[in-house]
Amino acid sequence: MTKKFKDLEFIELDQYMNGVAARMMFKNGYGVSVVCHSFSYGGKNGLYELAVLDTDGEITYETDVTDDVIGHLTPEQVTETMAFVQAL
């Protein structure tokens, strides 16, 4: 079953960061880090930033999904990107 935005378990960040963060690993060994905070791309507008994680849980810039973090995402766009990562 494909994981979606609603399956992410966000934790609250401290007052300095003022936002939320979640990480999820998938059966294929890849994962995502999804954040929305004062310093993330789109965070000040309530949008999310997503990074692809490798099999060690570290950010990777070497996938067909992206070669950087992806910012300014709506929850629906996060779900779409999560589907691409799960298909790697």
Short mmCIF file of the C-alpha atoms (twelve columns), coordinates in Angstrom:
data_MODEL
# 
_entry.id   MODEL 
# 
loop_
_atom_site.group_PDB 
_atom_site.id 
_atom_site.type_symbol 
_atom_site.label_atom_id 
_atom_site.label_alt_id 
_atom_site.label_comp_id 
_atom_site.label_asym_id 
_atom_site.label_seq_id 
_atom_site.Cartn_x 
_atom_site.Cartn_y 
_atom_site.Cartn_z 
_atom_site.pdbx_PDB_model_num 
ATOM 1  C CA . MET A 1  0.000  0.000  0.000   1 
ATOM 2  C CA . THR A 2  1.352  3.394  -1.005  1 
ATOM 3  C CA . LYS A 3  1.999  5.730  1.915   1 
ATOM 4  C CA . LYS A 4  0.548  9.240  1.743   1 
ATOM 5  C CA . PHE A 5  0.875  12.612 3.465   1 
ATOM 6  C CA . LYS A 6  -1.824 11.632 5.979   1 
ATOM 7  C CA . ASP A 7  0.373  8.678  7.080   1 
ATOM 8  C CA . LEU A 8  3.243  10.927 8.173   1 
ATOM 9  C CA . GLU A 9  3.656  11.361 11.926  1 
ATOM 10 C CA . PHE A 10 4.797  14.919 12.511  1 
ATOM 11 C CA . ILE A 11 6.628  16.091 15.603  1 
ATOM 12 C CA . GLU A 12 6.584  19.674 16.812  1 
ATOM 13 C CA . LEU A 13 9.875  21.542 16.518  1 
ATOM 14 C CA . ASP A 14 11.181 24.031 19.060  1 
ATOM 15 C CA . GLN A 15 10.075 27.669 19.155  1 
ATOM 16 C CA . TYR A 16 13.119 28.777 17.165  1 
ATOM 17 C CA . MET A 17 12.210 26.539 14.222  1 
ATOM 18 C CA . ASN A 18 8.458  27.026 14.765  1 
ATOM 19 C CA . GLY A 19 7.111  24.114 12.757  1 
ATOM 20 C CA . VAL A 20 6.852  20.365 12.253  1 
ATOM 21 C CA . ALA A 21 8.956  17.522 10.860  1 
ATOM 22 C CA . ALA A 22 8.377  13.910 9.860   1 
ATOM 23 C CA . ARG A 23 10.486 11.086 8.437   1 
ATOM 24 C CA . MET A 24 9.291  7.880  6.828   1 
ATOM 25 C CA . MET A 25 11.205 4.990  5.287   1 
ATOM 26 C CA . PHE A 26 9.691  2.763  2.615   1 
ATOM 27 C CA . LYS A 27 9.990  -0.938 1.779   1 
ATOM 28 C CA . ASN A 28 12.334 -0.177 -1.133  1 
ATOM 29 C CA . GLY A 29 14.908 1.276  1.286   1 
ATOM 30 C CA . TYR A 30 14.340 4.919  0.364   1 
ATOM 31 C CA . GLY A 31 12.470 7.415  2.489   1 
ATOM 32 C CA . VAL A 32 11.404 11.016 2.856   1 
ATOM 33 C CA . SER A 33 11.955 13.831 5.288   1 
ATOM 34 C CA . VAL A 34 9.100  16.340 5.255   1 
ATOM 35 C CA . VAL A 35 9.323  19.634 7.123   1 
ATOM 36 C CA . CYS A 36 7.436  22.884 7.460   1 
ATOM 37 C CA . HIS A 37 9.170  25.507 9.591   1 
ATOM 38 C CA . SER A 38 10.466 29.064 9.623   1 
ATOM 39 C CA . PHE A 39 13.511 28.217 7.499   1 
ATOM 40 C CA . SER A 40 12.123 25.616 5.064   1 
ATOM 41 C CA . TYR A 41 11.227 26.414 1.471   1 
ATOM 42 C CA . GLY A 42 7.586  27.489 1.687   1 
ATOM 43 C CA . GLY A 43 7.359  27.095 5.457   1 
ATOM 44 C CA . LYS A 44 6.384  30.699 6.089   1 
ATOM 45 C CA . ASN A 45 3.365  30.097 3.840   1 
ATOM 46 C CA . GLY A 46 2.377  26.798 5.470   1 
ATOM 47 C CA . LEU A 47 3.859  24.735 2.630   1 
ATOM 48 C CA . TYR A 48 6.196  21.754 2.958   1 
ATOM 49 C CA . GLU A 49 9.751  20.892 1.971   1 
ATOM 50 C CA . LEU A 50 10.645 17.287 1.105   1 
ATOM 51 C CA . ALA A 51 14.023 15.571 0.925   1 
ATOM 52 C CA . VAL A 52 14.644 12.054 -0.366  1 
ATOM 53 C CA . LEU A 53 16.467 9.750  2.062   1 
ATOM 54 C CA . ASP A 54 18.798 6.918  1.072   1 
ATOM 55 C CA . THR A 55 18.954 3.449  2.622   1 
ATOM 56 C CA . ASP A 56 20.968 4.857  5.547   1 
ATOM 57 C CA . GLY A 57 18.326 7.496  6.261   1 
ATOM 58 C CA . GLU A 58 20.577 10.292 4.974   1 
ATOM 59 C CA . ILE A 59 19.494 12.922 2.453   1 
ATOM 60 C CA . THR A 60 20.421 11.893 -1.076  1 
ATOM 61 C CA . TYR A 61 20.620 14.132 -4.105  1 
ATOM 62 C CA . GLU A 62 21.157 11.241 -6.538  1 
ATOM 63 C CA . THR A 63 17.731 9.859  -7.482  1 
ATOM 64 C CA . ASP A 64 15.416 10.202 -10.445 1 
ATOM 65 C CA . VAL A 65 13.005 12.066 -8.164  1 
ATOM 66 C CA . THR A 66 15.201 15.109 -7.563  1 
ATOM 67 C CA . ASP A 67 18.786 16.296 -7.201  1 
ATOM 68 C CA . ASP A 68 17.881 18.706 -4.377  1 
ATOM 69 C CA . VAL A 69 15.191 19.214 -1.746  1 
ATOM 70 C CA . ILE A 70 11.742 20.084 -3.117  1 
ATOM 71 C CA . GLY A 71 10.029 23.059 -1.506  1 
ATOM 72 C CA . HIS A 72 6.725  24.902 -1.600  1 
ATOM 73 C CA . LEU A 73 4.672  21.672 -1.663  1 
ATOM 74 C CA . THR A 74 1.025  21.267 -0.706  1 
ATOM 75 C CA . PRO A 75 0.032  18.083 1.151   1 
ATOM 76 C CA . GLU A 76 -1.254 16.681 -2.158  1 
ATOM 77 C CA . GLN A 77 2.093  17.380 -3.838  1 
ATOM 78 C CA . VAL A 78 3.906  15.723 -0.920  1 
ATOM 79 C CA . THR A 79 1.764  12.604 -1.488  1 
ATOM 80 C CA . GLU A 80 2.597  12.648 -5.218  1 
ATOM 81 C CA . THR A 81 6.317  12.941 -4.514  1 
ATOM 82 C CA . MET A 82 6.146  10.207 -1.877  1 
ATOM 83 C CA . ALA A 83 4.640  7.915  -4.558  1 
ATOM 84 C CA . PHE A 84 7.623  8.613  -6.861  1 
ATOM 85 C CA . VAL A 85 10.072 7.785  -4.043  1 
ATOM 86 C CA . GLN A 86 8.228  4.566  -3.223  1 
ATOM 87 C CA . ALA A 87 8.460  3.554  -6.894  1 
ATOM 88 C CA . LEU A 88 12.275 3.859  -7.015  1 
# 
